[in-house]
Each structure stands twice: as structure tokens, then as C-alpha cells.
Amino acid sequence: MDDDAHIAAPARRSPGGWLLIAVPYLWLLLFFLTPFLIVFKISLSQVAVAIPPYIPTFDLAEGWQGLKESFGALSLENYLWLTQDALYWKSYLSSVTIAAISTLMTLLIGYPIAYGMARSPQSLRPTLLMLVILPFWTSFLIRVYAWIGILKNEGLLNQLLLSLGLIDEPLVILNTNLAVYVGIVYSYLPFLVLPLYASLERLDGSLLEAAEDLGCPPWKAFWKITVPLSLPGIIAGCFLVFIPAVGEFVIPDLLGGSETLMIGKTLWVEFFNNRDWPVSSAVAVILLMILVIPIVLFQNQQQKMSEKNG
């Protein structure tokens, strides 16, 4: 019999397999893509004193002709406005800068914590994990408000420093960018520690022992072996901190001052105070693009590297 007759037919996927794949895609369609398309449509509309506060609106009762006229009335004017007003691009730049600095600070604090947890006795690790997750048992808003009592002029931190004689007068920390950094690092530290701990815990200890047997100093083995092998956890943790930090509103609003400029506060003012839904929707769409595009590029690069190594 000819060899071509033995070519295996492509494997069929069971109905249960298709259903398992369809569920997450359906979830993304309903709760991500559909709301995004609605926001994107509003960003192409014009502000109006009405309910809802924008025109045109899609009225299915008007039929196809009404929908066609509505699409024709959409424009990119709101996006052009964002490029002309310095407030918006300064807000984006400030948000990215604050988020990047906060992510770096979180990494410098979180890496030793995750490393210590991964090197601790096996029986102690569940307790340490619980201590990392413990702040989530309290409301996020309450935790941020607690920092007001710590950082204000007559707060716990200044009282401690004054009692120790380290300062002569209270430090002005609250309502500054420093307070915003403190709030972001504290709030998002577990999001960096947990993926880092997962990577470090899987690290093969025999590699470090082999490096030590070959005369490699501990600090050099750390940089040559531990850090590269924990790079997936570092990247995942940094993304988990950076992405929500860029659009953060509560922390800069409560801990920051009037000069603290972040896109989350700007978006709030446009949406609730000015009731300019089209401009605020355009701000949200651009913010999403700023966050999504680097992630997609990184995933494509990782896929190419895995295919190359595989």
C-alpha cells in the first residue's frame, strides 16, 4: 500500500473541547470587547446637554437609515482635542512616570521578600503567603485612608520621628508625590511578590550548588542564575503593578496634592464634573491602547523566543 495512504487524518476536537475554549472567548466578548466598542463609539460622538450627554445616539427604532446617519455623524474631533490640550498628554506622561517609578520601587522591595519566602523552611511558607495576602482582607479604600493618618503632619510617622529626635519639625509627606509612591507600593506589593515567589520556589537549588562548587561567589551566582531564571516572575509582577498604577485614581486623589497629575484624576473630572463623556471616553481609549500595545508586543516576542528555543 502506498505510504500516502497512511497519512493520519487531523485530530477532531470533541464538542466539550470547543465549549471549553469558547467560554473564555465569550467572556471577553461580553465583558471586554462589547464595553470597549461602546466607549469607542461615545469617543467619536459630540457632547450635548441631554440624557445621555452625547450625540448621536443609536436608536434602533429609526431603522437602518437612522443608524447610517448616526455613523456618518461620528468624528475624530475629540482625539484631535486631546493632542491640542497640554493637560492630557502631561497627564499621560505623568501617570506613566509615576507608575514606572512605583513599579521599580515595588520590585526593589518585593524581590527580597519573595526570595526570603522561597528560601524559608517548607513548613513556614504557607504562613508567609498568608501574611502577604492578609491586607486584601481589608477594604482597599480603608487601607489608603489609613495612610492619611500615618503620613499627615501630626500623624504616626512624624510623631515617631519627633520622639526619636531624628527631626525637629514634622515632615510634609501627605499631599505630595512621595505619598502617592508610598500608597502605590504598599497597595500593589502583593501583586509583585506572589508571581515572583512562584518563580523562585521552582528554582532548582542544584544549579546554585553547582555554581558554588565551581568557585562562583554567591552574589555572582545570584545575578547569573537566580535573576535570569526568575525573569518571568519579574515581568509578570511588574505588569501586574504597572498596569493598574497608570490608571490609578483613589491613591493620587487621597494621598496626592493639587500638583499630582495623573490620567485617572483627569478622567474623573471630565466624566463626573464636566460631564464630557465623549472626551473622557477618548481619554479612556487612548489609556487602554497605551497599556495593551506593549503587552501584545511583549507576548509576541515571548512567543517568537519560545518557538526559537523549541
C-alpha atoms as one frame of an Amber mdcrd trajectory, in Angstrom:
protein
   0.000   0.000   0.000   1.229   3.469  -0.835   2.745   5.440   2.049   0.401
   8.356   1.345  -2.489   6.194   2.465  -1.038   6.080   5.946  -1.144   9.841
   6.419  -3.048  10.419   9.626  -6.215  12.443   9.450  -6.260  15.627  11.527
  -7.474  15.062  15.035 -11.013  16.138  15.718 -11.728  18.267  18.715 -14.539
  17.000  20.909 -17.624  19.198  21.493 -16.573  19.542  25.116 -13.178  20.883
  23.999 -14.778  23.501  21.766 -17.065  24.535  24.626 -14.108  24.845  26.987
 -12.339  27.135  24.515 -15.472  29.145  23.726 -16.210  30.085  27.345 -13.223
  32.462  27.895 -13.674  33.998  24.434 -17.368  34.572  25.127 -16.450  36.140
  28.464 -14.007  38.525  26.770 -16.573  39.348  24.092 -19.307  40.234  26.590
 -17.295  41.952  29.312 -14.328  43.454  27.442 -14.852  43.886  23.713 -18.506
  44.978  23.863 -17.977  47.660  26.569 -14.853  48.840  24.742 -16.787  49.253
  21.480 -19.453  51.251  23.322 -16.834  53.536  24.870 -15.084  53.874  21.498
 -18.359  54.860  19.839 -19.001  57.514  22.519 -15.468  58.849  21.993 -16.414
  59.590  18.371 -19.563  61.475  19.378 -20.149  65.093  20.403 -21.055  66.403
  23.846 -24.655  67.523  24.315 -26.907  68.807  27.080 -29.128  65.757  27.079
 -29.545  62.290  28.522 -27.260  60.626  27.592 -24.929  63.655  27.304 -23.683
  62.974  23.779 -24.902  62.838  20.195 -25.540  60.951  18.045 -27.109  58.012
  19.855 -28.048  54.778  18.168 -31.821  54.394  18.124 -32.846  51.046  16.721
 -36.385  52.332  16.235 -35.132  54.609  13.453 -34.094  51.612  11.394 -31.118
  51.220   9.078 -31.332  54.768   7.774 -31.054  56.181  11.294 -28.052  54.001
  12.043 -26.410  55.069   8.788 -26.895  58.757   9.627 -25.536  58.184  13.138
 -22.376  56.558  11.797 -21.925  59.454   9.403 -22.020  61.948  12.270 -19.096
  60.324  14.112 -15.727  62.130  14.009 -12.220  62.121  15.456 -12.569  65.632
  16.846 -12.212  64.512  20.466  -8.919  62.762  19.736  -7.606  65.872  17.988
  -8.627  67.900  21.030  -6.519  65.677  23.266  -3.440  66.457  21.179  -4.066
  70.206  21.372  -4.595  70.488  25.135  -1.356  70.028  27.092  -3.282  68.846
  30.176  -3.963  65.432  28.675  -0.547  64.485  27.326   1.032  65.781  30.530
  -1.392  63.583  32.482  -0.442  60.543  30.399   3.279  61.264  30.763   2.998
  61.881  34.495   0.944  58.721  35.006   3.427  56.555  33.120   6.353  58.120
  35.013   4.756  57.670  38.442   3.696  54.109  37.586   7.183  53.199  36.309
   8.936  54.606  39.391   6.419  52.917  41.681   6.911  49.605  39.860  10.686
  49.851  40.254  10.331  50.638  43.966   7.911  47.736  44.383  10.379  45.403
  42.652  13.273  46.513  44.880  11.157  45.864  47.978   9.278  42.812  46.747
  12.190  40.776  45.382  13.924  40.287  48.764  10.555  39.401  50.308   9.789
  36.803  47.640  13.354  35.460  47.760  13.200  35.100  51.541   9.846  33.317
  51.305  11.161  30.892  48.673  14.245  30.087  50.789  12.329  29.728  54.067
  11.501  26.288  55.561   8.690  24.479  53.774   6.502  24.483  56.891   6.769
  28.271  57.228   5.863  29.196  53.653   2.044  28.938  53.978   2.164  31.350
  56.922   4.313  33.811  54.996   1.966  33.598  51.999  -0.977  34.327  54.274
   0.799  37.397  55.667   1.353  38.693  52.123  -2.311  38.188  51.217  -3.607
  39.434  54.589  -4.021  43.118  53.530  -6.609  42.027  50.948  -8.910  41.080
  53.818  -9.402  44.811  54.393 -11.082  47.223  52.008  -8.701  48.942  49.601
 -10.230  52.315  50.423  -9.764  51.818  54.171  -6.112  50.899  53.669  -5.484
  54.063  51.676  -7.286  56.171  54.284  -5.065  54.589  56.960  -2.013  56.094
  55.246  -3.522  59.551  55.707  -3.343  59.025  59.455   0.243  57.798  59.149
   1.657  60.435  56.787  -0.078  63.657  57.860   1.864  66.319  59.793   0.575
  65.154  63.171   0.443  61.515  62.081   2.107  58.436  63.489   5.230  58.682
  61.332   6.055  62.261  62.292   5.301  61.576  65.950   7.694  58.616  65.907
  10.473  60.596  64.214  10.000  63.537  66.613  10.065  61.274  69.670  13.293
  59.676  68.445  14.851  63.092  67.871  15.514  62.395  64.196  13.668  65.533
  63.048  12.983  68.921  64.637   9.695  69.648  62.865   7.096  67.488  61.109
   7.857  66.377  57.576   5.424  67.324  54.820   4.702  63.972  53.174   0.944
  63.903  52.691  -0.401  65.595  49.529   2.891  65.062  47.689   4.072  62.639
  45.016   6.066  60.815  47.701   2.814  59.895  49.440   1.461  58.608  46.112
   4.536  56.390  45.686   4.112  55.043  49.221   0.433  54.296  48.635   1.008
  52.528  45.308   3.942  50.454  46.564   2.040  49.360  49.663  -1.202  48.600
  47.797   0.301  46.653  44.907   3.241  44.930  46.627   1.433  41.552  46.896
   0.804  41.566  43.126   4.565  41.518  42.574   5.557  39.238  45.432   3.217
  36.369  44.527   4.368  35.710  40.904   7.977  36.266  41.952   7.606  33.753
  44.771   6.099  31.230  42.347   9.133  31.575  40.048  11.725  31.473  42.822
  10.133  28.494  44.544  10.514  26.400  41.373  14.194  27.297  41.082  16.431
  24.233  41.050  18.753  24.576  44.032  21.281  22.190  42.484  22.220  24.904
  39.982  23.366  27.184  42.793  25.223  24.303  44.440  26.996  23.533  41.166
  27.973  27.182  40.771  29.341  27.204  44.315  31.331  24.020  43.660  32.850
  25.694  40.608  34.037  28.615  42.723  31.340  31.128  41.794  30.764  33.722
  44.553  27.192  33.814  45.951  26.481  37.319  44.629  27.631  36.342  41.140
  25.574  33.143  41.203  22.580  35.246  42.192  22.972  37.551  39.178  23.922
  34.793  36.730  21.426  32.097  37.783  18.700  33.268  40.167  17.761  36.541
  38.488  17.597  35.178  34.891  15.529  32.161  35.956  13.136  34.386  37.905
  12.729  36.796  34.981   9.233  35.511  34.044   8.035  36.259  37.576   9.680
  39.691  37.490   7.985  40.592  34.213   4.590  39.258  35.285   4.758  41.070
  38.626   5.860  44.345  37.036   2.960  44.201  34.597   0.521  43.481  37.432
   1.773  46.589  39.250   2.374  48.959  36.338  -0.935  48.467  34.507  -3.320
  49.385  37.357  -0.922  52.047  38.661  -1.107  54.000  35.384  -4.870  54.434
  35.690  -4.943  54.762  39.484  -7.419  57.323  40.826  -8.050  56.669  44.531
  -4.431  56.869  45.712  -3.479  60.146  43.957  -6.824  61.675  44.887  -6.497
  60.891  48.621  -2.732  60.979  49.158  -1.588  63.304  46.359  -1.819  67.069
  46.206  -3.190  69.533  43.718   0.015  69.274  41.679  -0.239  65.481  41.405
  -1.268  64.948  37.807  -2.471  61.504  36.777  -4.769  60.446  33.981  -7.187
  58.758  36.395  -7.936  62.078  38.104  -8.245  63.845  34.741 -10.659  61.177
  33.523 -12.767  61.548  36.681 -13.009  65.328  36.267 -14.050  65.069  32.623
 -16.613  62.360  33.256 -18.278  63.444  36.504 -17.566  67.157  36.914 -17.596
  68.386  33.314 -19.940  65.608  32.136 -17.987  65.476  28.890 -18.496  61.810
  28.087 -17.010  61.919  24.555 -13.695  63.431  25.670 -13.471  61.195  28.737
 -14.174  58.152  26.540 -11.387  59.230  24.174  -9.065  59.550  27.182 -10.015
  56.028  28.296  -9.492  54.551  24.815  -6.006  56.046  24.490  -5.150  54.863
  28.005  -6.187  51.342  27.049  -4.062  51.496  23.911  -1.055  52.651  25.942
  -1.419  49.593  28.172  -2.467  46.951  25.635   0.047  47.577  22.843   3.210
  46.918  24.958   1.621  43.758  26.358   0.785  42.433  22.889   4.289  43.219
  21.626   5.836  41.502  24.643   3.668  38.400  24.184   4.607  38.187  20.508
   8.295  38.488  21.397   7.964  35.788  24.045   6.201  33.510  21.574   8.942
  34.010  18.992  11.611  33.253  21.600   9.815  30.091  22.738   9.447  28.910
  19.134  13.128  29.640  18.510  14.216  27.756  21.634  11.761  24.942  20.992
